[in-house]
């Protein structure tokens, strides 16, 4: 393992995306998201995805040169058509009008439709919170989760993210989690490392609990908390697909496959201006105090810090260099 700075990671990722057909703005937005994921130790949403981004740019599965189209069908409703391009630039186009609407009306929604996977959903709700609003986000993914008692893949890992501003440009709280028991990337990583997975993560093709990551990949994942997580996963599915005009998880092919139809996924965000309540700040401070009263306890995301440099495996770095410098 060698250490590399986030500046190096961002610059090389952007170069790789440009080299494979992305326009400057989408390349910059996606590279920035990779930088943040790596800086927070979120390996699954960082460099892990860059190779598939580049291969899918080459095959046309993701459009790297489209301009997202922003519309406001109602005063506090913002919709962005990503045009089968990356989610990051589409969100960037819709964020400012959605924030303006939330500040004017107290709440607003931002629907991003027909987009590539957004990978880290909290990356987006965090931007909402850094701008002073509460951000709640939902998205769906390729089908991998079975209903409680079933074995067929019905919905994706369908993450939910929630970010709360601290009033000073930072975060008072944030969580970003799949509604499945675990993110799919942890299963694939366990397989690559030859490791077993805990019981409760997945089922084999016959619907039996398994500790074998390969059997899990042939089967399905379980919802976090059983039926409770299943309900949250369905909620994310309804909002991400239904409110954005994008597809259900059932119709999404594997996210990292180099070829195939566009992801056509949706992300749905709710923006709430906390200044609409005169008691919000006082209640937030009181809650944080109670939540952190025991040693080692905290609000989720309260003390998260960005690393200045991170460890990257030699094969991953070599592949990134290759993507940035080869002739696709």
N, C-alpha and C positions, 0 to 999 in steps of 0.2 A: 504494500500500500504506500502510495506517495501522497503528499499533501499538495493541494492546489488552491489558489485563492478564488473567491467568488467572482472577481473581475475576470480571471482567466476562463472560468467555466462559462460565464455569460458571453464573453467575446467569442469563444470558440463555438459555442452552441449557435449563436447568431450567424457566424460564418458558415457553419454546416447547413443551416436552414436556407440561407441565401444561395449557397452552392447547389442546392437541390430544388430551387425554383420558387422559394418564398419571396414575396416582395419585402422591402425594408421595414415597413411598419409591423406587419404580422411577425416577421422574424425577430424584431426587437422585443415585442410583447411576449412572445413565447419564450425567448431566451431569458427574459426577466423573471418569468414564472419558474423556469428551471433553476435559476440562481437562488430564488427564495426557498424553493423546496429543498435544495441541497444545503442551504445555510441553516435550515431548521431541522436537518437530519431526516427529512422525508425522502428517503432514497427511491421509494416506489414511484413518486411523482416527479423525480428530477431527471438525471442523466439516463436513468433506466428507460425513458420513453424516447430519447432523441433519435436513436436509430430508426424506430418505427415511424416517427415524424418524417424523417428524410425519405425513407422508402415509400411511404404513402404519398408524399409530394411527387415523387417520380412516377408513381402509378396513376396518380389523379384521384386517389381515394380521399385526399384532403386537398382543397383548393388553396393555394398559397398566395394568390394575387387578387382575391375578390375584395370588394369594398362593402362592408356590412351596411344594411339599409335600416335606418331608425325611423319608426313611426310612433305616434301618440294617439291611439284610437279614442282615449278618454284622457281628461286632464292629468290624472295621477297614474296613468297606465302607459308604460314605455315598452315597446316591442322592438327587438332587433332581429332581423333576418341575417344569419351569419353566412348564408349562401354556400353552405357545405365547406366553409373555411374553418380556421381555428377559433376556438371559443374566446381566447384571450383578447384579440383585437376587437371582436364583436362586443364583449363586455365593456371594453374601454370606450367604444363609441356610445354605448347607452348609459354609462355611469353618471356623467354630468347632468343630462336631462332628468334622470331618475332622482338624483340628489336634490336638484332644484324643485322637483315636484314634491318630494318628501318634506322639504323645508317649508313649502308653501301650504301644503294640505295636511301635514302631520304624518301621513303615511303614503307610500307609493309602491308600485310593483315594477319589476324589470324582468321581462321574459326574453330569453335568448334562445332562438329556435334554429334548427337545421345546422347544428354546429358539430365540430369534432369534439371528442372527449375533453373535458376541462381539467382532467386529472385531479388536482387538489382544489376542492370546493372552498375550503377555508381561505385560500389565497384571495378569493373574490370577496367574501363577506368581510375579510380583514380590511380591504380597501374601503368598503362602505363605512366600517367603524372608524378608520383613520380619518375619514372625512366628517366624522361627528354623528353619524346615524347608527342605529342598531341594524345589523344585517342578518337576515335569515335566508339560507339557500338550500335548494333541493336539486338533485339531478338523478338521472338513471343511467344504466349501462347495459352491456350485453347480458343475456339471461344466464344466471348461474345459481340462483337461490330457489329452493323448493318451499312450498307451503308446509306448515307444521303437519306432520302425519303423511306427507306426500314424498315423492322422489323426483318429480318432473321439474325441470328448470322453468320458472315462471317470470321472475323479475331479476334485475341486476343487484349489485351490492348497494346501489341507491343511497349515496351519502346524504347526510344532513349536516349543515354547518350553521353556527350561531356565533356572532361576534358583537361585543358590547364596547363602546368607546369609553375611555377614562376621562374624557373632557380635556385632555392635554395632547391630543394627537396620537395617543397610543391605545392599548387594549386593557380593559378591566377584566375581560373574560373572553375566552374563545374555546369552542370545541368543534371538531371536524371529524366525523366518524361515519363509517359505513353502517347501514342498518342490518347487514349480515354480521355474523359472529366475528368475521375477520375479513380484511381486504383480500381479494383474489391474488394480488401480487405476493402476499406472504406465503400462499400455498406454492406458487411457482418458484419462489426463492427457496423454500424448504426442499422442493424436489431437486433443484439445481445443486443444493448443498448436501443432498443425500440424508436429510434429517426427517424425523417423524413429526407429525403435527398433533396437537392436543385433541383429545376427544371433545366433542361439542362444536368443533369447527365445521365439519363436513360429513357428508354421507357418500357411500359408494353408489354405483349405478343401480343397485337393488334397494337402495333406501336405508342401508344399515350404517350406523356410525363407524367411522374409520380413522385411523391414525396414519394411513398411507397417503402421502400427497398425490401420488399418481392416481390412486383409486379415487381420490377426491376430485381431481381434474376430469375424471371420466364420469363422475357423479354430480353432486350439487353441494352448495354451501347451506348452512343453517342460518336462520335469522338470530340476531343477538336477543337473548331473553325470550326465545321461543315466539309465542303468539304476539307478545308485545312488540318485539322488533319487526315481526311480519306486518303488523298494522302500520308502523312507521314507514316501512319499505313501500307499502302500497300507497301511502300518502304521498311519498316522494314521486312515485311513478305517475300518479294522477296529475300532480302539479307540473312535473317536468315534461310530461308528454302532452297532457290535455290542455295546459295553459300556454303552451308554446307552439303547438301545431306540429311537434316533432313525433318521432315514432315511439311505440312501446318497446320495452326491452326485448320482447319476443322477436322483434324484427331487426335487431342490431347484431351484426356479425362480430366475431372476436375483435377486440379493439386494436390489437397489435398486428393483425394479419396485414401483410404488405399490400395485398390487392383485395378488391371487392367493392361493394357499394359504399358510399359515404356513411359515416356514423349516423348522421341526421339526428343527433341527440339534442335535448333541451335542458336548459338551466333556468330555474325560476327563483327570483329573489324578492324578498319583502324588505323594504326600507322604512324604518320608523324614526322619526325625529324625537329624541328623548326630551327636548326642551318643550314639547307639547304638554309635559307634566311638570309642575313646579316641585314635586316631591321626588322626582326620579333620582337626582344626584345624591340626596340624603339617604334614600333607601339603598342605593348601590353601595355607598360607603359603609353603611351599617351591616349590610349582608356580607361584604368582603371581610369585615372585622370578625363577624361570627364564624364565617367559613374558615378563617385562618387562625382561630384561637388556639388550636392544638399544634404542637410542634410537628412540622412536616406537612401540615395541611394547607391548602390554598384553593383559590378559584381556578378552574381550568384555564390554562394559558397565561396565568397572571404574571409569571416570572420568566416567560419564554424570551430567549435572547438569540440573535442571529450570530452564527459563527463567522469569523473572518476568513477562515480557510477550512477545508474539509478533506478527509481521506477519500481517495478515488482509487479503485483497483487498477492495476496496470493494464489488463485487457480492455476495461471500459475506457480508459484514457487513450489508449492506442486506437480504439475504434472511433472515438470522437475526432481525433486528429485525422484519421482516414476519411471520415465523412466531410470534414472541413476542407480537405485538400485534394480529394480525388476528382476525377472527371466523370460525373454521373451520366 
